[in-house]
Amino acid sequence: MIASRVLFAALLAHATFPVHAGEVYKWVDESGQVHFTDRPPSLQAEKLDLKFQSVPSTPALSEAQRAERQRRLLDAFAKERAETKSQAEAALAQKELRQRNCANARESRKALREASYLYDHDEAGNRVILDDQERHRAEEQAETAVRKWCD
């Protein structure tokens, strides 16, 4: 973004310099082909008188206009820096959230694998031991969580 602004400023400065042209000659070769060169190849070459129009320069800015332009540019830079900082903070927060969730998912998977048996609570609050199919489903869910947060 900043590089494009620097390039634009350099091009603008280059465009304001006057154009200096050397002499231009026009001549026709034996086959009738017309040529333009900066040196006459023969005495038959015709010197061309070219008129160049200068590029109109921008009017000079008043001190107030210059200050306003400068303020707008500085505001734009400050806004860009704030957006970049905000994006970096959001990315860091997302990374930290993924790391916490990954650690929790791995810990849950480890606890499921190491447990002798798994249980859940019924409506009355009593422990109900999970059968092999329910245990397998719980382990698959834990593995899915690890892949989601750790990959």
C-alpha positions in Angstrom: 0.0 0.0 0.0 2.7 2.4 1.0 4.9 1.3 -1.9 2.2 2.2 -4.4 1.9 5.6 -2.9 5.6 6.2 -3.2 5.5 5.0 -6.8 2.6 7.3 -7.5 4.5 10.3 -6.0 7.6 9.4 -8.1 5.5 9.2 -11.3 3.7 12.5 -10.5 7.1 14.2 -9.9 8.4 12.8 -13.2 5.4 14.0 -15.1 5.9 17.6 -14.0 9.4 17.9 -15.5 9.4 19.6 -18.9 10.0 17.4 -21.9 13.1 18.1 -24.0 13.2 16.7 -27.5 16.2 16.5 -29.8 16.0 16.8 -33.5 13.8 14.4 -35.5 14.4 13.5 -39.1 12.1 11.8 -41.6 13.4 9.9 -44.6 12.2 7.3 -47.1 14.4 4.3 -48.1 14.7 2.7 -51.5 11.7 0.5 -51.0 9.5 3.4 -50.0 9.5 2.7 -46.3 9.2 5.9 -44.1 11.6 6.2 -41.2 12.0 8.6 -38.3 15.4 9.0 -36.6 17.3 11.4 -34.4 20.2 11.6 -36.9 19.9 12.2 -40.6 21.1 9.1 -42.5 21.5 11.1 -45.7 21.1 14.5 -47.2 17.6 13.5 -48.4 16.3 13.4 -44.7 13.8 16.1 -43.8 14.2 17.8 -40.4 10.8 17.9 -38.6 9.8 20.9 -36.5 7.8 19.3 -33.7 5.8 21.3 -31.2 5.4 19.8 -27.7 2.7 20.9 -25.4 3.7 21.1 -21.8 1.6 19.3 -19.2 -0.4 21.7 -17.3 0.8 21.9 -13.7 -1.5 21.7 -10.8 -2.3 25.0 -9.2 -0.4 25.8 -6.0 -2.2 24.9 -2.9 -2.8 27.4 -0.1 -1.4 26.6 3.3 -4.8 25.6 4.6 -5.4 23.2 1.6 -2.0 21.7 2.0 -2.6 21.2 5.8 -6.0 19.6 5.1 -4.5 17.2 2.5 -1.7 16.3 5.0 -4.3 15.7 7.8 -6.4 13.5 5.5 -3.3 11.5 4.5 -2.2 11.1 8.2 -5.8 10.1 9.1 -5.8 7.5 6.4 -2.5 6.1 7.6 -3.7 6.0 11.2 -6.9 4.2 10.1 -4.8 1.7 8.2 -2.5 1.0 11.1 -5.5 0.6 13.5 -7.2 -1.9 11.1 -3.9 -3.9 10.8 -3.5 -3.9 14.6 -7.1 -5.0 15.0 -6.7 -7.8 12.5 -3.5 -9.0 14.2 -5.2 -8.9 17.7 -8.2 -10.9 16.3 -5.8 -13.5 14.7 -3.9 -13.8 18.0 -7.2 -14.3 20.0 -8.3 -16.9 17.5 -5.0 -18.7 17.8 -5.2 -18.7 21.6 -8.8 -20.0 21.5 -7.7 -22.8 19.1 -4.8 -23.7 21.4 -7.1 -23.8 24.5 -9.7 -25.9 22.7 -7.1 -28.2 21.3 -5.6 -28.8 24.8 -9.1 -29.5 26.3 -10.0 -31.8 23.4 -6.8 -33.8 23.8 -7.3 -34.1 27.6 -10.9 -35.3 27.1 -9.8 -37.9 24.6 -7.0 -39.1 26.9 -9.5 -39.4 29.8 -11.9 -41.4 27.7 -9.2 -43.8 26.5 -7.8 -44.3 30.1 -11.1 -44.7 31.9 -12.1 -48.2 33.0 -15.7 -47.4 32.3 -17.8 -44.4 31.2 -21.0 -43.3 32.7 -23.8 -40.8 32.1 -26.6 -39.6 34.3 -30.2 -40.5 33.8 -33.2 -38.2 34.5 -33.2 -39.1 38.2 -29.5 -38.2 38.5 -28.3 -41.8 38.8 -25.1 -43.0 37.1 -25.7 -45.2 34.1 -22.6 -47.1 32.7 -22.2 -46.7 28.9 -22.2 -49.9 26.8 -19.4 -50.5 24.2 -21.4 -48.9 21.4 -22.0 -45.7 23.4 -18.4 -45.6 24.6 -17.2 -46.0 21.0 -19.4 -43.1 19.9 -18.0 -40.9 22.8 -14.5 -41.7 21.7 -15.3 -40.8 18.1 -16.7 -37.5 19.2 -13.5 -36.8 21.2 -11.4 -37.7 18.2 -13.5 -35.4 16.0 -13.0 -32.5 18.5 -9.2 -33.1 18.5 -9.1 -33.0 14.6 -11.3 -29.8 14.6 -9.2 -27.8 17.1 -5.7 -29.2 16.6 -5.3 -29.6 12.8 
